């Protein structure tokens, strides 16, 4: 098993290489989940927000018009540069700043933020519990955590299969969790879960695989892995037209609104 430092170095290297694709990705930039996140968060105009692992900056961009200020943070400087260049600066927003930050060791003072968001990123973190403790630390008392990430089925064999499929496509994928695990992690960090729901995203398989630079051999291996997956895992990912170039599948996310107790 790789060390946390190795895992973070791999993630940083891959998202330096593929930063452009995540800025321009339609599923990241215009996914309907962004509207859902906004509705669940119910941001206030006076709030100070932190977006962890901002990637292409899409969540920061969505929330900026609704709060006083957003700090967009990411482990990878190139991701921050691309977010600033292609999204925030072009929109002319004046209330977004950028800071390099490790999600498990945030360089921010205690109780600084009213809202912390993290969208489709914690599966990369070596220590999700430490990440959540850091979220709780930087939130003011009563502050809101809004988290979205990959969701695994409760069945252990199916969960391992789904996680392995994601990791083959992107080796910097560390692990996902099922809903009960996510809620337990939040409780352990002192975050009371007020709302949790499942959100389903259907992906065009080939663009999804190629966004991480997968070659033809890896794509074939992914196809075979799906074909050989346990029935519960296949039902969870729901592949369609799998033997064609129009192949699609779903990954399931959890959205959690929590409050620092």
Residue pairs with C-beta under 8 A, 6 or more apart in sequence:
2 10
3 126
4 104
4 126
4 127
7 124
7 126
7 172
7 174
8 75
8 102
8 126
10 171
10 172
11 75
11 76
11 124
11 172
12 75
12 76
14 170
14 171
14 172
14 212
15 22
15 55
15 75
15 76
15 78
15 79
15 172
16 76
16 77
16 78
16 79
17 213
18 211
18 212
18 213
19 56
19 76
19 78
19 79
19 81
19 82
20 82
21 211
22 28
22 55
22 56
22 79
22 82
22 211
23 29
23 55
23 56
23 57
23 82
23 83
23 86
23 87
24 56
24 86
25 56
25 211
27 201
27 203
27 208
28 55
28 56
28 58
28 120
29 56
29 58
29 87
31 201
33 119
33 148
33 199
33 201
33 253
33 255
34 58
34 59
34 62
36 199
36 255
37 59
37 62
37 117
37 119
37 146
37 148
37 255
38 62
38 63
38 66
40 146
40 195
40 197
40 255
40 257
41 63
41 115
41 117
41 144
41 146
41 257
43 49
43 63
43 66
43 67
43 115
44 66
44 67
44 114
45 66
45 67
45 68
46 67
46 68
46 114
47 67
47 68
47 113
47 114
47 115
48 67
48 68
48 69
48 71
48 112
48 113
48 114
48 115
49 60
49 63
49 67
49 69
49 70
49 71
49 113
49 114
49 115
49 116
49 117
50 70
50 71
50 73
50 106
50 108
50 112
50 113
50 115
50 116
50 117
50 138
51 57
51 59
51 60
51 63
51 70
51 71
51 72
51 73
51 116
51 117
51 118
51 119
52 73
52 101
52 103
52 106
52 116
52 117
52 118
52 121
52 131
52 135
53 73
53 74
53 75
53 103
53 118
53 119
53 121
53 122
53 124
54 60
54 72
54 73
54 74
54 79
54 80
54 83
55 74
55 79
55 83
55 119
55 120
55 121
56 79
56 82
56 83
56 86
56 87
57 72
57 82
57 83
57 84
57 86
57 87
57 88
57 96
58 87
58 119
59 117
59 119
60 70
60 72
60 83
60 88
60 96
60 117
61 87
61 88
61 91
61 93
61 96
63 70
63 115
63 117
64 70
64 88
64 93
64 95
64 96
65 93
67 95
67 114
67 115
68 95
69 95
69 96
69 97
70 95
70 96
70 97
71 96
71 97
71 98
71 99
71 108
71 113
72 80
72 83
72 88
72 96
72 97
72 98
72 99
73 80
73 98
73 99
73 100
73 101
73 103
73 106
74 80
74 83
74 100
74 101
75 100
75 101
75 102
75 103
76 100
77 100
80 98
80 99
80 100
83 98
84 98
88 96
88 98
99 107
101 107
101 108
103 118
103 121
103 122
103 125
103 131
103 134
104 125
104 126
104 127
104 130
104 131
104 134
105 134
106 134
106 137
106 138
108 138
109 138
110 137
110 138
111 137
111 138
111 139
111 140
111 141
111 143
112 138
112 140
113 138
113 139
113 140
113 143
114 139
114 140
114 143
114 144
115 139
115 143
115 144
115 145
115 146
116 135
116 138
116 139
116 143
116 144
116 145
116 146
117 145
117 146
117 147
118 131
118 135
118 145
118 146
118 147
118 148
118 149
119 147
119 148
119 149
120 148
120 149
120 150
120 253
121 149
122 128
122 131
122 147
122 149
123 149
123 150
123 166
123 173
123 174
123 175
123 176
124 172
124 173
124 174
125 131
125 174
126 174
128 177
128 185
129 185
129 188
129 189
132 145
132 185
132 186
132 188
132 189
132 191
133 189
133 190
135 145
135 189
135 191
136 145
136 189
136 190
136 191
136 260
139 145
139 260
140 260
141 260
142 259
142 260
143 259
143 260
144 257
144 258
144 259
144 260
145 186
145 191
145 256
145 257
145 258
145 259
145 260
146 255
146 256
146 257
146 258
147 182
147 254
147 255
147 256
147 258
148 199
148 253
148 254
148 255
148 256
149 176
149 177
149 182
149 253
149 254
150 166
150 176
150 251
150 252
150 253
150 254
151 176
151 177
151 178
151 179
151 182
151 198
151 252
151 253
151 254
152 158
152 159
152 162
152 163
152 176
152 177
152 178
152 181
153 159
153 162
153 178
153 232
153 233
153 236
154 178
154 179
154 180
155 230
155 232
157 230
157 232
157 233
158 229
158 230
158 232
158 233
158 236
159 176
159 178
161 225
161 229
161 230
161 233
162 176
162 229
162 233
162 236
162 237
162 251
163 173
163 175
163 176
164 225
165 222
165 225
165 226
165 229
165 233
165 237
166 173
166 176
166 251
167 173
168 218
168 221
168 222
168 225
169 208
169 209
169 212
169 214
169 218
169 222
170 212
177 185
179 196
179 198
179 254
182 196
182 254
182 256
183 193
183 196
183 256
186 192
186 193
186 256
186 258
187 193
190 260
190 261
191 258
191 259
191 260
191 261
192 258
192 259
192 260
192 261
193 256
193 257
193 258
194 257
194 258
194 259
195 255
195 256
195 257
196 254
196 255
196 256
196 257
197 254
197 255
198 252
198 253
198 254
198 255
199 252
199 253
199 254
199 255
200 250
200 251
200 252
200 253
201 250
201 251
201 252
201 253
202 238
202 248
202 249
202 250
203 248
203 249
203 250
203 251
204 246
204 247
204 248
205 222
205 239
205 242
205 247
205 248
205 249
206 219
206 245
206 247
209 218
209 219
209 222
210 219
214 222
223 242
223 243
223 247
226 234
226 237
226 239
226 242
226 249
227 242
229 237
236 250
236 252
237 249
237 250
237 251
238 249
238 250
239 247
239 248
239 249
240 247
240 248
240 249
241 247
241 248
242 249
